[in-house]
């Protein structure tokens, strides 16, 4: 009897110690799903486009919210670590563009492929790597996803091919990945991303041509955040209709600040490719809150008022929050609890990223190839040899 009373006491005490908001959320009945109208996509060489309504389940909504908040907080932490000189070198942040990376991932399969430019942290996370691995790579530590040797621009995961530093050079690589998908007879597609600043590169149009000739399952995606470095799209491009740039390739212009628009457009584009119709082009109209890189304050070529207007009217996390709360898919208290959990995850990852050791010099030649036997690599001094180990 005494043991039973003690057990009951522990249960009651545990319930009493839980935050009131958690008890309230647990006892509340939320809707399982809701239907939303989304912005119609502009079409090029297409008779029909993605649907103008979509269903969001409570489960998916909470997952998207957590992922977007994680990307946002991770980028803000990277900003802080860079200013503390813990992160060095190049660093390009994607806060403001969270609906792009999370929405694209929501519209494809884990077995599909993705390659992007150097604003890659969000995609690295949505492709399956942890915040700890990403921040540790940013700080150049052994626990990083590229063992501390890639840094901000060169991160990799399964079916994710970087993080590429040369403007536009990843686009023909993406066409090559799509060729491999077709050659191997796999029902897979490759998402090939580039920015509006890279959209005028000649190699992109060469990749369009080859992909169209060979009917490759490639989704070419222009992340149009309105500025290529410090130059607005109006000053850089005679035509800012990037979704029409493929000419003979069908195109979509999508609201890149709305995760549901991005998700539905991606599903549509992936189905187009899987049906054997060849490549398709998507333009995601989005916006970055930071400058082009950490060396760019971001306010010499645009006003603070412009940035604030986007934050107040089109922020992707705010748009999702409003939809979920107003349609009884979640409560404000529940979303705040997720925020607290995300902040703790980011802080724990940052502590690891600053405490983990840097890779030793003898590992300089490691991981050049994935499966070859070890061989010698010459160092900066021709008399010093390093061993290459996969």
C-alpha positions in Angstrom: 0.0 0.0 0.0 2.8 2.4 0.9 4.5 1.7 -2.5 1.3 2.3 -4.3 0.7 5.6 -2.6 4.3 6.7 -3.4 3.8 5.8 -7.0 0.5 7.8 -7.2 2.2 10.7 -5.5 5.0 10.7 -8.0 2.5 10.8 -10.9 0.6 13.6 -9.4 3.7 15.5 -8.6 5.0 15.1 -12.2 1.7 16.4 -13.6 1.8 19.4 -11.2 5.4 20.2 -12.4 4.5 20.2 -16.1 4.0 23.7 -17.5 0.4 24.8 -17.6 0.7 25.4 -21.4 1.7 21.8 -22.1 -1.2 20.5 -20.1 -3.5 22.9 -21.9 -2.2 21.9 -25.4 -2.4 18.2 -24.5 -6.1 18.5 -23.5 -7.1 20.6 -26.5 -8.6 19.0 -29.6 -7.1 20.4 -32.8 -8.3 20.0 -36.4 -6.5 17.2 -38.3 -6.2 19.2 -41.5 -7.4 22.4 -43.3 -7.8 23.4 -47.0 -6.1 26.6 -48.2 -6.2 28.7 -51.3 -2.7 29.4 -52.6 -1.4 31.9 -55.2 -1.7 30.8 -58.8 1.6 30.2 -60.5 2.5 32.1 -63.7 2.9 29.5 -66.5 5.2 29.2 -69.6 4.5 26.6 -72.3 2.1 24.8 -69.9 -1.6 24.4 -70.4 -2.2 23.6 -66.7 -0.2 24.3 -63.6 -0.1 23.3 -59.9 -3.4 23.4 -58.0 -4.7 26.6 -56.5 -5.9 24.9 -53.3 -4.1 22.4 -51.1 -4.6 20.5 -47.8 -2.3 21.0 -44.9 -2.4 18.4 -42.1 -1.6 19.4 -38.5 1.3 16.9 -38.5 2.9 18.4 -41.6 2.3 21.9 -40.5 4.1 21.3 -37.2 6.9 19.6 -39.0 7.3 22.5 -41.5 7.2 25.0 -38.7 9.9 23.3 -36.7 12.1 22.9 -39.8 11.8 26.5 -40.8 12.4 27.8 -37.3 15.5 25.6 -37.1 16.9 27.0 -40.3 16.1 30.5 -39.2 17.7 30.1 -35.8 20.7 28.2 -37.2 21.5 31.1 -39.6 21.1 33.7 -36.8 23.6 31.6 -34.7 26.0 31.4 -37.7 25.8 35.2 -37.9 26.7 35.5 -34.3 29.6 33.0 -34.5 30.9 34.8 -37.6 30.9 38.2 -35.8 32.8 36.5 -32.9 35.4 35.3 -35.5 34.7 31.7 -34.7 33.4 31.1 -38.2 36.0 32.4 -40.8 36.0 32.8 -44.6 32.9 33.0 -46.7 29.5 32.6 -45.2 26.2 33.1 -47.1 23.0 33.0 -45.0 19.5 32.1 -46.1 17.2 33.5 -43.4 14.1 34.7 -45.1 14.2 32.0 -47.7 13.2 29.1 -45.5 10.0 28.3 -47.5 12.2 27.4 -50.4 14.4 24.7 -48.8 11.6 23.2 -46.7 9.0 23.5 -49.4 11.2 21.9 -52.0 12.0 19.0 -49.7 8.3 18.5 -49.0 7.6 18.0 -52.7 10.2 15.3 -53.5 11.3 12.0 -52.2 14.4 11.3 -50.1 15.8 9.3 -53.0 15.6 12.3 -55.3 18.7 14.5 -55.8 19.6 18.2 -55.1 22.5 20.4 -56.0 22.8 24.1 -55.2 25.1 27.1 -55.0 26.9 28.4 -51.9 23.8 29.6 -50.0 23.4 26.0 -48.9 22.9 25.7 -45.1 19.1 25.3 -45.2 19.3 22.6 -47.9 22.0 20.8 -46.0 19.6 20.6 -43.1 16.5 19.6 -45.0 18.4 16.9 -46.8 19.0 15.2 -43.5 22.1 16.5 -41.7 21.9 17.8 -38.2 22.4 21.3 -36.9 25.4 20.0 -35.0 27.1 18.7 -38.2 26.4 21.9 -40.0 27.6 24.4 -37.4 30.7 22.2 -36.7 31.5 22.4 -40.5 31.1 26.1 -40.4 33.6 26.3 -37.6 36.0 23.9 -39.3 35.8 21.1 -36.7 36.2 17.3 -37.1 32.5 16.7 -36.3 31.4 18.7 -39.3 29.6 17.1 -42.2 32.7 17.4 -44.4 35.1 16.7 -41.5 35.9 20.4 -41.1 37.4 20.7 -44.6 34.5 22.1 -46.6 33.3 25.1 -44.6 30.2 27.1 -45.5 30.1 26.6 -49.2 31.0 22.9 -49.5 28.6 20.7 -47.5 27.4 17.3 -48.6 24.8 14.7 -47.6 23.2 11.6 -49.2 21.7 12.7 -52.5 22.9 16.2 -51.9 25.9 17.5 -53.9 26.7 20.8 -52.3 27.2 23.8 -51.9 29.2 25.0 -55.0 31.3 28.1 -54.9 31.6 28.9 -58.6 28.6 31.0 -59.8 26.3 28.8 -62.0 28.8 25.9 -62.3 26.5 23.6 -60.4 23.8 23.8 -63.1 25.5 21.6 -65.7 26.5 19.2 -62.8 22.8 19.0 -62.0 22.0 18.1 -65.6 24.6 15.4 -65.3 23.0 14.0 -62.2 19.7 13.9 -64.0 21.4 12.1 -66.9 22.6 9.5 -64.4 19.0 9.1 -63.1 17.8 8.5 -66.6 20.7 6.3 -67.6 20.2 4.0 -64.6 16.5 3.8 -65.2 15.6 5.2 -61.8 12.3 7.0 -61.1 14.3 10.0 -59.7 14.7 13.7 -60.4 17.4 16.2 -59.7 16.6 19.7 -58.3 19.2 22.0 -59.7 19.3 25.4 -58.0 20.9 28.7 -58.9 20.3 32.4 -58.1 19.1 35.3 -60.1 22.6 36.6 -60.3 23.8 33.3 -61.9 20.8 33.2 -64.3 22.7 35.1 -67.1 25.6 32.5 -67.2 26.1 30.9 -70.5 26.7 27.5 -69.1 23.1 27.5 -67.7 21.7 27.8 -71.2 24.0 25.1 -72.5 22.6 22.8 -69.7 19.0 23.8 -70.7 19.8 22.7 -74.3 21.2 19.3 -73.4 18.5 18.6 -70.8 15.8 19.4 -73.4 17.4 17.3 -76.1 17.9 14.3 -73.9 14.6 14.8 -71.9 16.4 14.7 -68.6 14.4 14.6 -65.3 15.9 17.9 -64.2 14.0 20.7 -62.4 16.0 23.9 -63.0 15.2 26.2 -60.1 16.0 29.9 -60.0 15.9 31.3 -56.4 15.1 34.9 -57.3 15.8 36.9 -54.1 15.9 40.1 -56.1 19.6 40.9 -55.7 22.7 39.3 -57.2 25.2 40.4 -54.7 24.4 44.1 -54.5 22.8 44.5 -57.9 19.0 44.4 -58.3 17.5 42.1 -60.9 16.2 45.2 -62.9 19.8 46.4 -63.3 21.2 43.0 -64.2 18.7 41.4 -66.5 17.0 42.7 -69.7 14.2 40.2 -68.9 13.4 39.4 -65.3 10.9 36.6 -66.3 13.4 33.9 -65.2 10.8 31.2 -65.5 10.6 31.9 -69.3 14.4 31.8 -69.8 14.3 28.1 -70.8 12.5 29.2 -74.0 11.7 25.7 -75.2 11.5 24.4 -71.7 8.2 24.8 -69.7 8.3 27.1 -66.7 6.6 28.1 -63.5 6.8 31.3 -61.5 6.1 30.5 -57.8 5.6 32.5 -54.6 8.8 31.4 -52.8 7.7 32.9 -49.5 4.7 30.5 -49.2 5.8 27.0 -48.2 2.5 25.5 -49.6 3.0 27.2 -53.0 6.5 25.8 -53.1 5.5 22.4 -52.1 2.6 22.1 -54.7 4.8 23.5 -57.5 7.6 21.1 -56.7 5.2 18.1 -56.7 3.9 19.3 -60.1 7.3 19.8 -61.5 8.5 16.4 -60.2 5.5 14.6 -61.7 6.3 16.3 -65.1 9.8 15.0 -65.0 8.9 11.5 -63.8 6.3 11.3 -66.7 9.2 11.4 -69.2 8.4 14.9 -70.4 11.9 16.2 -69.9 13.1 19.2 -67.8 11.0 22.0 -66.3 12.1 25.4 -65.0 10.8 27.0 -61.7 11.4 30.5 -60.5 10.9 31.0 -56.8 10.3 34.6 -55.9 11.9 35.0 -52.5 14.0 37.4 -50.3 17.0 37.2 -48.1 17.2 39.2 -44.9 21.0 39.2 -44.6 23.3 40.7 -47.2 24.8 38.6 -50.0 27.5 37.3 -47.6 28.7 38.3 -44.1 31.0 41.0 -45.7 27.9 42.7 -47.1 25.8 44.8 -44.6 22.9 44.5 -47.1 21.6 48.0 -46.7 23.9 50.0 -49.1 21.8 49.0 -52.2 18.4 48.5 -50.5 16.7 50.3 -47.6 16.0 49.0 -44.1 12.4 49.9 -44.8 12.3 47.5 -47.7 13.6 44.6 -45.6 11.2 45.4 -42.8 8.2 45.5 -45.2 9.0 42.0 -46.4 9.4 40.8 -42.8 6.0 42.2 -41.8 4.0 41.2 -44.9 5.6 38.1 -46.4 7.7 36.3 -43.8 7.4 32.5 -44.5 7.3 31.5 -40.9 4.7 34.2 -40.0 2.5 33.1 -43.0 2.5 29.5 -41.9 1.9 30.5 -38.2 -1.1 32.6 -39.1 -2.6 29.8 -41.2 -2.2 27.1 -38.5 -3.4 29.2 -35.6 -6.4 30.7 -37.5 -7.5 27.3 -38.7 -7.2 25.5 -35.4 -4.2 23.4 -36.5 -2.1 24.6 -33.6 -2.1 27.1 -30.8 0.3 30.0 -30.2 1.5 28.4 -27.0 2.3 25.1 -28.8 4.4 26.9 -31.4 6.2 28.9 -28.7 7.1 25.6 -27.0 8.6 24.4 -30.4 10.6 27.7 -30.5 12.1 27.0 -27.1 13.1 23.5 -28.1 14.6 24.7 -31.3 16.7 27.4 -29.5 18.0 24.8 -27.1 19.0 22.5 -30.0 20.8 25.4 -31.6 22.6 26.4 -28.5 23.7 22.8 -27.8 25.0 22.5 -31.4 26.9 25.8 -31.1 28.6 24.6 -27.9 29.7 21.4 -29.7 30.8 23.4 -32.8 33.1 25.6 -30.6 34.5 22.8 -28.4 35.1 20.0 -31.0 38.7 19.9 -32.1 39.9 20.9 -35.6 41.1 18.1 -37.9 44.8 17.4 -37.6 47.2 18.2 -40.5 47.8 14.5 -41.3 44.1 14.2 -42.4 44.6 16.8 -45.1 44.5 14.2 -47.8 41.6 12.2 -46.4 38.4 11.6 -48.3 39.6 12.6 -51.8 37.8 9.6 -53.2 35.1 7.5 -51.6 36.3 3.9 -52.3 39.8 3.9 -53.8 42.8 2.3 -51.9 45.1 4.7 -50.0 47.6 6.6 -52.1 50.1 9.5 -51.4 49.1 13.1 -51.7 51.8 15.8 -52.0 51.4 18.6 -49.5 52.3 22.3 -49.9 55.9 21.3 -49.5 56.7 18.6 -52.2 58.8 16.7 -49.6 55.8 16.2 -47.3 53.5 13.4 -48.2 50.0 12.7 -46.9 48.0 9.5 -47.0 44.7 9.5 -48.8 42.1 7.4 -46.8 38.5 7.1 -47.9 
